[in-house]
Amino acid sequence: MKTQGIILTTEQTPSLSQLQKQRREKFTQLQAAGVDLYPNFFTKNADLAHIKTAYHDHDEEQLADLNQSFAVAGRVMSQRSFGKAAFLHVQDATDQMQIFVQRDVIGAEKYALFKKFDIGDIVGVVGGLFRTKTGELTIKADSVDLVSKSLRPLPEKYHGLKDVEVRYRQRYVDLMVNPRTREIFQRRTQIVRFLRTFLDAQGFMEVETPMMQPIPGGATARPFTTHHKALDMKLYLRIAPELYLKRLLVGGFERVYEINRNFRNEGISTQHNPEFTMLEFYWAYATYQDLMNLTEQMFAALAREVTGNEVVAYQGESINLGGPWQRLTFHESLETLGGLEPAQYQDYDQAKNLVFKLGEKAHIGEKLGKLQAKLFDLLVEPKLIQPHFIYHYPTDISPLSRRNDDNPDVTDRFELFIAGREIANAFSELNDPMDQRSRFEEQVKEKEAGDEEAHFMDDDYIRALEYGMPPAAGQGVGIDRLVMLLTDSPSIREVILFPLLRPEVSPGP
């Protein structure tokens, strides 16, 4: 799109900073000189990282012998002018590189226009390679063209973009000026790619399931609601894809997975965002023990792939992701790590009083398993720094898990904890339709009693189970928390490109 006919005046924007006013003046001057400020003609033929990698060991003579011209494009990150010459550092998606511009090479008229370019402008450069007196590999520009004019200045060089609220809200600026941020999201992509490759190699098939559902299921959580106008029906943003993925097991697929977006209308913290990413996979004719073994293999291989080591640094701790990992039952952990006597968590009144003493609430009619889960959260979870599988969770907090054959009060379920937080949840699946209906009915009673996170009744899912679902095991892995671990990030907002934030009072000029 050409900019002829667009006129920007500082009078129209009285609250602009002085730097922004200067940029708008340059915009007008360049426009008056006939410069297309947002052209679409420039074509790259090389990335900066490729150039630096391919020619990092070439000396001046070898570079001269190349007789090769490169067309690169990127954002101007720094400028140093020396009258008839200037040095720039230009940054593309792969790296930064120095550019040398001379008036005698590009011509006096173009150099005069070039002098009106600002830090933050996107430019296209064509030229060959040489080394400066300090030995820095540099492109000597034969031409420099403006590709996109920046009307806002970048954060000041030595202070950068430090305010975390501004960093998250203006992620586009954060990515420009903070290499650490770019590295986090490049690694996130690498992690997701590896998980896909790993599961594909294990014979799993990637599928997609609905994000809008008439009945939210697969987890105990408060959902977001929406409305479909044409069908005049209430819908929910999914809290988990689990029940749809298990319908596929009924249909005959034996290994399926989905990397999915989930939505839970709950609190926001350093570990929680209302919209988050999960990996869920389901494996017919497998048990929760099989998933423990698979998870150890997958995480160790993932760590080697993205960090080069099975031991990773996280917030001052060295986390060993090489297996085998510690395995404790839920009740063992309350005793050995939580320091409780059996009666303190097995007796309802003692457990309830202890929950109150520790500063948590216990709701009327809340079951013993939920009280035990609160004691676990308070007394055990923060101590699980190295990888731990905690298994055999109480049945009354595991509405979709298979009961243990030897003790029906617990289920064949585990959660994986690393660095004091849950990373994964898995279990041998409940495939008995009569037992599942009974569990759903108990959840409905809890919802009617005021538990907004209790599971809904899902008659169609019961119908699917009545056709027969093979014995299976399933697991969900929190991608965001996994990325936090493998990038040494303290907050989930660091690893989500656009985390949910309160609206700005005013976005400013």
C-alpha positions in Angstrom: 0.0 0.0 0.0 1.4 3.4 -1.0 1.4 6.3 1.5 0.9 9.1 -0.9 -2.1 11.2 0.2 -1.6 10.3 3.9 -0.7 13.4 6.0 0.5 13.1 9.6 0.7 16.3 11.6 1.8 16.7 15.2 -1.1 19.1 15.8 -3.5 16.1 15.3 -1.7 14.2 18.1 -0.9 16.7 20.9 0.1 14.1 23.5 2.8 12.6 21.4 6.3 12.4 22.8 9.0 14.6 21.3 10.6 11.6 19.6 7.3 10.5 18.1 6.8 14.1 16.8 10.2 14.0 15.2 9.4 10.7 13.5 6.2 12.0 12.1 8.1 15.0 10.7 10.5 12.6 9.0 7.5 10.6 7.7 6.2 13.8 6.1 9.6 14.7 4.7 10.2 11.3 3.1 6.7 11.2 1.8 7.2 14.7 0.2 10.4 13.3 -1.4 8.4 10.6 -3.2 9.6 7.8 -1.0 7.1 4.9 -0.6 7.1 4.3 3.1 5.4 0.9 3.1 6.5 -0.7 -0.2 6.1 -4.3 -1.2 8.9 -4.8 -3.7 11.9 -6.0 -1.7 12.8 -9.7 -1.8 15.3 -11.3 0.5 17.7 -14.0 -0.7 19.4 -14.8 2.6 18.9 -14.8 6.4 21.5 -13.1 8.6 22.2 -16.2 10.6 22.9 -18.2 7.5 25.4 -15.6 6.3 27.2 -15.5 9.6 27.4 -19.3 9.9 28.5 -19.9 6.3 31.2 -17.2 6.3 32.3 -16.7 9.9 35.7 -18.2 9.2 36.4 -16.4 5.8 39.2 -13.9 5.8 39.1 -10.6 3.9 40.7 -12.1 0.8 38.2 -15.0 0.7 35.3 -12.7 1.2 36.5 -10.5 -1.8 36.8 -13.6 -3.9 33.2 -14.6 -3.3 32.0 -11.8 -5.6 28.5 -12.5 -4.2 25.7 -10.0 -3.4 23.2 -10.7 -0.6 19.7 -9.2 -0.2 18.8 -9.1 3.4 16.0 -7.3 5.4 15.4 -6.5 9.0 14.8 -3.9 11.7 17.4 -1.2 12.4 18.5 -1.8 16.0 21.4 0.7 16.2 23.0 3.5 14.1 26.4 5.2 14.1 26.9 8.0 11.7 30.3 9.5 10.6 29.2 12.2 8.1 29.6 10.4 4.8 29.3 6.9 6.2 27.3 5.0 8.8 27.2 1.7 10.5 23.9 0.0 11.3 23.0 -3.2 13.1 20.0 -4.8 11.4 18.0 -7.7 13.0 15.9 -10.3 11.2 14.1 -13.3 12.5 17.4 -15.2 12.8 20.1 -12.9 14.0 21.7 -9.4 13.9 24.4 -8.2 11.6 26.4 -5.0 10.9 25.8 -3.0 7.7 28.2 -0.4 6.3 26.6 2.4 4.3 28.7 5.0 2.3 27.4 8.1 0.5 29.8 7.6 -2.4 28.5 4.1 -3.0 24.7 4.6 -2.8 24.8 8.2 -4.1 24.3 11.6 -2.4 20.5 11.8 -3.0 19.8 8.4 -1.6 22.2 8.9 1.3 20.3 12.1 2.2 17.1 10.1 2.4 18.8 7.3 4.3 19.9 9.8 7.0 16.2 10.2 7.8 15.8 6.5 8.6 15.3 5.8 12.3 16.1 3.0 14.7 13.1 0.7 14.5 12.6 1.1 10.7 12.6 -2.0 8.6 15.1 -1.8 5.7 16.2 -3.9 2.8 19.9 -4.0 2.1 21.8 -5.4 -0.9 25.6 -5.8 -0.8 28.7 -8.0 -0.5 30.7 -9.1 2.6 33.9 -7.7 4.1 35.5 -7.4 7.5 36.0 -4.2 9.4 39.3 -3.3 11.1 38.0 -4.9 14.2 37.3 -8.1 12.3 33.5 -8.0 12.4 31.8 -9.6 9.4 29.8 -6.8 7.7 27.6 -6.2 4.7 28.8 -3.3 2.6 25.6 -1.8 1.2 25.2 -1.2 -2.5 21.7 0.0 -1.8 19.5 0.6 1.3 15.7 0.9 0.9 13.1 1.7 3.4 10.7 -1.3 3.7 8.5 -0.1 6.6 8.6 3.1 8.5 8.5 3.0 12.4 6.5 5.8 13.9 7.3 4.8 17.5 10.8 4.7 19.1 12.1 1.4 20.5 12.8 1.3 24.2 16.1 3.0 25.2 19.0 0.7 24.5 20.5 0.2 27.9 17.3 -0.1 29.8 15.2 -2.0 27.3 11.7 -3.2 27.9 11.7 -4.1 31.6 8.2 -3.6 32.9 6.7 -7.1 32.8 3.1 -5.8 32.3 4.3 -3.8 29.3 6.3 -6.7 28.0 3.3 -9.0 28.1 0.9 -6.4 26.7 3.3 -5.3 23.9 4.8 -8.6 23.1 5.7 -7.4 19.7 8.1 -4.9 21.2 9.4 -7.5 23.7 10.3 -9.8 20.8 12.1 -7.0 19.0 14.4 -5.9 21.9 14.8 -8.9 24.2 16.7 -11.9 22.7 15.8 -14.0 25.7 12.1 -13.7 24.8 12.7 -14.8 21.3 14.7 -17.8 22.6 11.9 -18.9 24.9 9.4 -19.0 22.0 11.8 -20.6 19.6 12.4 -23.3 22.2 8.6 -23.7 22.8 8.2 -24.5 19.1 11.0 -27.0 19.4 9.4 -28.7 22.4 6.0 -29.0 20.7 7.7 -30.3 17.5 9.6 -32.9 19.5 6.5 -34.2 21.3 4.7 -34.6 18.0 7.7 -36.5 16.5 8.0 -38.7 19.6 4.3 -39.7 19.7 4.2 -40.2 15.9 7.1 -42.6 16.2 5.2 -44.5 18.9 2.3 -45.1 16.5 0.0 -42.4 17.9 -2.3 -40.5 15.5 -2.9 -36.7 15.9 -6.5 -35.7 15.8 -8.7 -32.6 16.5 -11.8 -32.5 18.7 -14.3 -29.7 19.3 -13.3 -26.6 21.2 -17.0 -25.6 21.7 -18.9 -28.3 23.4 -22.6 -28.7 24.6 -21.3 -30.4 27.8 -17.9 -29.5 29.2 -16.1 -32.6 30.3 -12.8 -34.4 30.9 -11.9 -32.4 34.0 -13.3 -30.8 37.1 -13.1 -27.1 36.4 -15.4 -24.1 35.9 -16.0 -23.5 32.2 -16.5 -20.4 30.1 -19.8 -20.1 28.4 -20.9 -18.8 25.0 -24.0 -18.9 22.8 -24.6 -20.2 19.3 -27.1 -17.8 17.6 -28.3 -19.9 14.7 -28.9 -23.0 16.9 -30.0 -20.9 19.9 -28.0 -23.1 22.2 -25.6 -22.6 25.1 -22.1 -23.8 24.5 -19.0 -24.2 26.6 -15.3 -23.6 25.7 -13.7 -26.9 26.4 -11.9 -27.6 29.7 -10.4 -30.7 28.2 -10.7 -32.9 25.1 -10.7 -36.2 27.1 -14.2 -37.5 26.5 -14.0 -36.9 22.8 -10.6 -38.6 22.5 -12.0 -41.6 24.4 -14.9 -41.7 22.0 -12.3 -42.3 19.3 -11.0 -45.4 21.3 -14.6 -46.7 21.2 -14.6 -46.1 17.4 -11.5 -48.2 16.9 -8.5 -45.9 17.0 -6.0 -47.3 19.5 -3.5 -44.5 19.9 -4.5 -40.9 19.6 -3.3 -37.5 20.7 -4.2 -33.9 20.5 -2.2 -30.7 21.3 -5.1 -28.5 22.3 -6.2 -25.2 23.7 -8.2 -25.5 26.9 -10.2 -22.8 28.7 -10.9 -22.7 32.4 -12.7 -19.9 34.1 -10.5 -19.9 37.2 -7.8 -17.8 38.8 -4.7 -16.2 37.3 -1.3 -16.7 38.8 2.3 -17.4 37.9 1.2 -21.0 37.1 -2.3 -20.5 35.7 -3.7 -18.7 32.6 -7.4 -19.1 31.7 -6.4 -20.2 28.2 -3.6 -22.8 28.1 -2.1 -25.6 26.0 -2.3 -29.3 26.8 -1.0 -32.4 25.2 -3.5 -35.3 25.7 -2.9 -38.8 24.5 -4.8 -42.1 24.9 -3.4 -45.6 24.5 -5.7 -48.7 24.2 -4.6 -51.9 26.0 -2.2 -50.0 28.2 -2.2 -49.1 31.9 -1.1 -46.1 34.0 2.2 -47.9 34.7 2.8 -48.0 31.0 2.3 -44.3 30.9 4.8 -43.7 33.7 7.4 -45.6 31.7 6.6 -43.8 28.5 6.6 -40.4 30.2 10.1 -41.0 31.7 11.4 -41.9 28.3 9.7 -38.9 26.6 10.8 -36.3 29.1 14.4 -37.5 29.2 14.6 -37.5 25.4 13.0 -34.1 25.2 15.5 -32.6 27.7 18.4 -34.0 25.6 16.9 -32.6 22.4 16.3 -29.1 23.6 19.0 -28.6 26.2 21.6 -31.2 25.4 21.4 -32.7 28.9 19.0 -34.7 31.0 19.8 -32.4 34.0 18.2 -29.0 33.6 18.5 -25.8 35.7 15.3 -24.4 37.0 15.2 -21.4 39.4 18.4 -22.4 41.1 17.6 -26.1 41.3 19.2 -28.9 39.2 16.3 -31.1 38.0 17.3 -34.6 36.8 14.8 -35.7 34.1 16.7 -38.9 33.5 14.7 -41.8 35.0 13.7 -43.8 36.9 11.8 -41.2 38.9 10.5 -41.5 42.5 7.1 -43.2 42.8 4.9 -42.8 45.9 1.2 -43.4 46.6 -0.9 -40.4 47.4 -1.3 -41.6 51.0 2.4 -42.4 51.4 3.3 -38.9 50.3 1.0 -37.4 53.0 2.9 -39.4 55.6 6.5 -39.4 54.3 6.6 -35.8 52.9 3.6 -34.2 54.6 4.5 -35.4 58.0 1.0 -36.6 58.8 -0.1 -39.6 60.9 -2.7 -41.8 59.2 -5.5 -40.6 61.5 -4.9 -37.0 60.6 -5.9 -37.5 57.0 -8.1 -40.6 57.3 -10.5 -39.3 60.0 -12.9 -36.8 58.4 -13.1 -34.4 61.4 -9.3 -34.3 61.9 -8.6 -33.7 58.2 -11.2 -30.9 58.1 -9.8 -29.2 61.2 -6.3 -29.5 59.9 -7.4 -27.9 56.6 -8.9 -25.0 58.5 -5.8 -24.7 60.7 -3.6 -24.4 57.6 -5.7 -21.5 56.3 -7.8 -23.2 53.7 -11.6 -23.5 53.5 -13.6 -26.7 53.7 -17.1 -26.6 52.1 -20.2 -28.1 53.6 -20.5 -31.7 52.5 -17.0 -31.8 51.0 -15.8 -35.4 50.8 -12.7 -36.8 52.6 -10.8 -37.2 49.3 -11.1 -33.4 48.6 -9.9 -32.6 52.1 -6.9 -34.9 51.6 -6.2 -33.2 48.2 -6.1 -29.9 50.0 -3.6 -31.3 52.6 -1.5 -32.6 49.7 -1.5 -29.2 48.0 -0.4 -27.5 51.1 2.1 -30.0 52.7 3.4 -32.2 49.9 3.4 -30.5 46.5 5.9 -27.7 47.3 8.4 -30.4 48.3 8.3 -32.3 45.0 11.2 -30.6 43.3 12.7 -33.6 41.6 10.3 -35.6 39.4 7.8 -37.6 41.4 5.0 -39.8 40.3 2.2 -39.7 42.9 -0.3 -42.4 42.3 -3.4 -44.1 43.7 -5.5 -41.0 44.2 -8.8 -41.2 46.1 -11.7 -42.3 44.0 -14.0 -39.5 45.0 -11.7 -36.9 43.4 -11.0 -39.0 40.3 -14.4 -39.3 38.5 -13.0 -40.6 35.2 -10.3 -43.0 36.6 -10.5 -46.8 36.9 -10.8 -48.1 40.4 -7.8 -50.1 41.7 -8.6 -53.8 41.7 -7.3 -54.4 45.2 -8.6 -51.2 46.8 -11.7 -49.6 45.3 -11.3 -46.5 47.4 -8.3 -45.4 45.2 -7.9 -45.3 41.5 -5.1 -46.3 39.1 -4.2 -42.6 38.6 -1.0 -40.7 38.8 0.1 -37.1 38.7 3.6 -36.0 37.7 5.2 -33.3 39.8 8.4 -31.4 39.0 9.7 -28.2 40.6 6.9 -28.1 43.1 4.0 -28.2 40.6 1.8 -30.6 38.6 3.1 -31.2 35.1 0.9 -34.2 34.0 -2.2 -36.1 35.1 -2.8 -39.7 33.9 -4.8 -42.8 34.7 -6.1 -46.1 33.6 -9.4 -45.2 32.1 -12.7 -46.1 33.5 -14.5 -48.1 30.8 -17.4 -49.6 32.9 -20.5 -47.6 31.8 -22.4 -48.4 34.9 -19.6 -47.3 37.2 -19.1 -44.1 35.1 -22.8 -43.2 35.3 -22.7 -43.6 39.1 -19.6 -41.4 39.3 -21.3 -38.7 37.1 -24.4 -38.8 39.3 -22.2 -38.2 42.4 -20.6 -35.2 40.5 -24.1 -33.8 39.7 -25.0 -33.9 43.3 -21.9 -32.0 44.2 -22.6 -29.5 41.5 -26.2 -29.0 42.9 -24.6 -28.5 46.4 -22.6 -25.6 45.0 -19.4 -27.1 43.6 -19.0 -25.1 40.3 -16.1 -27.3 39.3 -17.9 -30.7 39.5 -18.4 -32.7 36.4 -21.5 -32.5 34.3 -23.6 -35.6 33.4 -22.8 -36.7 29.8 -25.3 -39.2 28.6 -23.8 -39.5 25.1 -20.4 -40.4 26.6 -22.1 -43.1 28.7 -23.8 -44.4 25.5 -20.4 -44.6 23.8 -19.0 -46.6 26.7 -22.0 -48.9 26.4 -20.8 -49.9 23.0 -17.6 -51.0 24.7 -14.3 -49.1 25.1 -11.1 -51.2 25.3 -9.0 -51.0 28.4 -6.8 -47.9 28.0 -4.7 -45.3 29.7 -4.7 -41.6 29.0 -2.6 -38.6 30.0 -2.6 -34.9 29.9 0.7 -32.8 29.9 0.7 -29.1 30.6 2.7 -27.7 27.7 3.0 -24.2 29.2 4.5 -25.6 32.5 6.7 -27.9 30.6 8.1 -24.9 28.6 8.6 -23.0 31.9 10.7 -25.9 33.1 12.8 -26.2 30.0 13.4 -22.4 29.6 13.9 -21.7 33.3 11.0 -19.3 33.3 9.4 -18.4 36.7 6.0 -17.4 35.3 3.5 -18.9 32.9 3.1 -15.5 31.3 6.8 -15.7 30.1 6.0 -18.7 27.9 2.6 -17.6 26.5 2.9 -15.1 23.6 -0.2 -13.2 24.5 -1.4 -14.0 28.1 -4.7 -12.7 29.3 -4.4 -9.2 30.9 -6.9 -6.6 32.1 -7.7 -4.0 29.5 -5.6 -0.9 29.4 -7.3 2.2 30.7 -5.9 4.0 27.7 -3.5 2.4 25.2 -1.8 5.8 24.8 -0.9 7.7 21.6 
